[in-house]
């Protein structure tokens, strides 16, 4: 008899068993069935723009190197020497011609090929370098977003993204006509399960409660814009666990209605930009500075969240790393990118008004879920009036838990290996 838990016992249509957050055996199963058999976001194109550039990161628990070779191709390789398993790179990012293991000096190319072995004659004729490259994962890219997977049998990335692709396209309009680039990040861990954060990005219901201090810190015009619970926004299930939460419908497409008044908080910036750019371009840049009016959740580990990337990495059943990556305009005006960074710090920074409050809520959810047994986590908000669009996607009002249900349906598909309609009542 298998010691593996049955994922189906943890989830129903409108609720989850509380132990879905804290069962160690379930977590181990997730690391295999989800993080080794789905497309996992690893980097943005701007992080490795030139040949020889690399970053180190993770696919689930597995340390990897993301590199660009001399021909411009991107590789994602396990950060593990094929000799005795030492990591071959410890730098967070950089530019190099090769990766050399510090233990015995085995050297690998930017594509992972084993190029050199010190004192190779000690192996006689038994060492075939061609058969011992760094292990390469499958890699695909969409709109500068680089994904990798261990599984060479799953559908291609664009099929996986599906109905999320148009939303990615809209999100990338924050480049204001220039490419989007990353501009640094805040990284922290919280003592809780990764799925607690996965739920949060598609949860508008908490915003006016958890983020009251943030709302008190902004001007009245911004408060009015962010008063979206009960508004005309919506949450839509995009398939494959992806979802979009539209909070500010008028800011879905940043190139629409550029004649709308410039928000008061950006008037000074607009005046500065007007010294260099024509009025229409100024308005386009100002729109980009303010960010998009939606959160896009890409199962299982990336959110394109209004004006930044949020990346989650499970560290353990009760520990999760979060990266909030600031984005800006690659080639755009410095003063506009600086304004975006100040906005990022205001909410996402360690002294900001948003992230610290979120992190406390996530911590409380994990600790609270340890209390009692057989007490469900409710996922039923908005279910009674959830509708189906013409394309078959489910949607409901902006504060509904439609996005959470979408993620958990895919979670169950991945964990059980059965079609969604057979596993969710």
Secondary structure, DSSP 8 states (H G I E B T S, - for coil): ---S--GGGGEETTEEEGGGTT-HHHHHHHHHHTTSSS-EEEEEGGGG-STTEEEEEEETTEEEEEEE-TTS-EEEEES--TTT---S---SEEE-S-EE-TTT--EE-TT--EEE-TTGGGGTT---GGG----B-EEEEETTEEEEES-SSS--HHHHHGGGHHHHHHHGGGGTTSEEEEEEEEEEEESS-HHHHHHHTT--TTHHHHTHHHHHTS-HHHHHHT--TTSS-EEEEEETTEEEEES-GGGSSTTS-TTS---GGGHHHHHHHTTTS-HHHHHHHHHHHH--SEEEEETTTEEEETTEEEEEEEEETTEEEEEEEEEEEETS-HHHHHHHHHHHHHHHSTTSSSHHHHHHHHHHHHHHHTSSSS-EEE--TTGGG-EE-TTS-EEEETTSSHHHHHHHHHHHHHHH-S-HHHH--
